[in-house]
Amino acid sequence: MSNITKNFILTGFLFLAAGVTLGALLTINSVREMLVSSTPGIFLAHSHINIFGFIFMVIFGVNYHYIPIFSNRPMYSEKWAGYHFYMMIVGVIGMVIGLALLSRAGIVLFAIFEAAGAYLFMFNIIKTFTQKPQIDKEPLKDERYIESDRIAVRFTRLSTPYLILGTTLTIFISLMPDGYIRFRPIIYHTYFLGWISMMIFGVGYHILPRFADNKIHSLFLMRLNLKLANIGVAGFVFSWLLGIFFGSAFLSNLRHPFGILAASALFIFVYNIWRSVFIRSGHGVK
């Protein structure tokens, strides 16, 4: 495991400790009243440090470790990954303070740091995928997993556009007076349903059957999972976004059927992984 991966994960857990401590303090009535009176956006700050400080930092670190292994390609730039690390630290701490104080200038400034770090990460990962494979280094190659690994890599690649979308939306809403309040649920769904869920699908399909020394139960369900997840998440996010932007209840309500598709993809993933991990079989079901 590289130092950059260790740094992201360790820092993520430090942010988690800070977020959990703040959450515990907010359960005490007298402390909560004092914090809310002095820092009116403290609950927004609490959410941000847990999501962007803990979850995002850990996922970035895991990506820097596993994507070169998944794709059998070397990381394009360790130096860029280091820049990304420091941008995220400055961005998260600054955003937490800006949100706590409801300082629009602070939110905009440090959102730019977070966004710049995320764009640097995305470019680094895209450049990693476009490099030539390492012919003499295939540590996870196993003929039982060749096709499922190809599909798993598609999940990982397709997660990147959702990170781009979420990051871009974050920049735009930070420039709007009430943007963070109006569009925050959409941004969170873009990150969680799009980037994080797609990443979990890809990583889960890649490593969990290996842990059980079993092959994927169904490649058909895996491909269906990929299609439903992309159609569902993209439709959910864009219908909700356009509905709020244009003030259209019809467009906003379209997110419900798309949400069902996205939820169906999740259930397919759980079933397919459950069959792959807990039910021994000599032959996977095509």
Buried (B, 14 or more C-beta within 10 A) or exposed (E): EBEBBEBBBEBBBBBBEBBBEBBEBBEEEEEBEEBEEEBEBBBBBBBBBBBBBBBBBBBBBBBBBBBBBBBBBBBBBEEBBEBBBEBBBBBBBBBBBBBBBBBBEBBBBBBBBBBBBBBBBBBBBEBBBEBEEEEEEEEEEEEBBEBBBEBBBBBBBBBBBBBBBBBBBBBEBBEEEEBBEEBBEBBEBBBBBBBBBBBBBBBBBBBBBBEEEBBBBBBEBBEBBBEBBBBBBBBBBBBBBBBBEEEEEEBBEBBEEBBEBBBBBBEBBEBBBEBBBEEEEEEBBE
